[in-house]
Amino acid sequence: MNIFRRLYYILDFLAIYAVQLVRSNILIAYDILTPEMNTNPGFIRVPLTLKSEFGMLLFSNLLSMTPGTLVTDITENRKFILVHVLYLKTEDEILAEIKKIQEKIRRITE
């Protein structure tokens, strides 16, 4: 792969991830500072599209480092992960966000 293209993909991923990280931190801070809790915790089973070991490691670690989400399990066949989310909106919304992150990581690692 062209080094400039890979660099672009890395910068694109870092920008998207930074925005999500800041957004989730603000949401958590707001919840802590207000008297009412706005959380709606739950678990979501997410299909894995990443094939490389490094891609899955990067994905699960970055997802777990984002406030409000935690990867709790990866199936033995590595087709699904179980993610705990603190702010469960609709499952489709969260799956779309996670799919976007996986696609960006796939472009970098595979």
C-alpha positions in Angstrom: 0.0 0.0 0.0 1.2 3.5 -0.8 2.8 5.1 2.3 0.9 8.3 1.8 -2.4 6.5 1.6 -1.6 4.6 4.8 -0.6 7.8 6.5 -3.9 9.4 5.4 -5.9 6.4 6.8 -4.0 6.6 10.1 -4.6 10.4 10.4 -8.3 9.9 9.4 -8.7 7.2 12.1 -7.0 9.3 14.8 -9.2 12.3 14.0 -12.4 10.3 14.2 -11.3 8.4 17.3 -10.3 11.7 19.0 -13.7 13.2 18.4 -15.5 10.2 19.8 -13.1 10.1 22.8 -13.7 13.8 23.6 -17.5 13.4 23.0 -17.7 10.4 25.4 -15.6 12.1 28.0 -17.9 15.2 28.0 -21.0 12.9 28.2 -19.5 11.1 31.2 -18.4 14.3 32.9 -21.9 15.8 32.4 -23.5 12.8 33.9 -21.2 13.0 36.9 -21.8 16.7 37.5 -25.6 16.6 37.2 -28.0 15.2 39.9 -29.8 12.8 37.6 -28.2 9.8 35.9 -28.8 9.6 32.1 -27.2 6.2 31.7 -28.9 3.3 30.0 -26.4 0.5 30.3 -26.6 -2.7 28.3 -24.7 -5.3 26.3 -24.5 -5.5 22.5 -23.2 -8.4 20.4 -21.1 -6.9 17.7 -19.9 -8.8 14.5 -16.2 -8.6 14.0 -15.1 -7.8 10.5 -11.4 -7.5 11.3 -9.2 -10.5 10.4 -5.7 -9.6 11.6 -4.6 -10.2 15.2 -3.2 -6.7 15.5 -6.4 -5.2 14.1 -8.6 -7.0 16.7 -6.2 -6.1 19.5 -6.2 -2.4 18.5 -10.0 -2.4 18.1 -10.8 -4.0 21.4 -8.3 -1.9 23.3 -9.4 1.4 21.8 -13.1 0.5 22.3 -12.4 -0.3 25.9 -10.4 2.9 26.5 -13.4 4.9 25.3 -15.4 6.0 28.4 -18.7 4.2 28.5 -17.7 1.2 26.5 -15.9 -2.0 27.4 -15.2 -5.2 25.4 -16.2 -8.0 27.8 -15.8 -11.1 25.6 -14.6 -12.3 22.2 -16.1 -15.5 20.8 -13.8 -18.5 20.2 -14.3 -18.3 16.5 -13.5 -14.5 16.6 -16.7 -13.6 14.8 -18.4 -11.6 17.5 -17.5 -9.5 20.5 -19.7 -8.6 23.5 -19.5 -4.9 24.3 -20.9 -3.2 27.4 -22.1 0.3 26.7 -23.1 2.8 29.3 -25.4 4.8 27.0 -27.4 2.3 25.0 -29.3 4.2 22.4 -30.6 2.0 19.6 -28.6 -1.0 18.8 -28.4 0.0 15.2 -26.8 3.4 16.0 -24.1 1.8 18.1 -23.4 -1.0 15.6 -23.0 1.6 12.9 -20.5 3.6 14.9 -18.6 0.4 15.8 -18.6 -0.8 12.2 -17.2 2.6 11.1 -14.3 2.2 13.6 -13.6 -1.4 12.5 -13.5 -0.3 8.8 -11.0 2.5 9.6 -8.8 0.1 11.6 -9.0 -2.6 8.8 -7.7 0.0 6.3 -4.7 0.6 8.5 -3.9 -3.0 9.6 -4.8 -5.2 6.6 
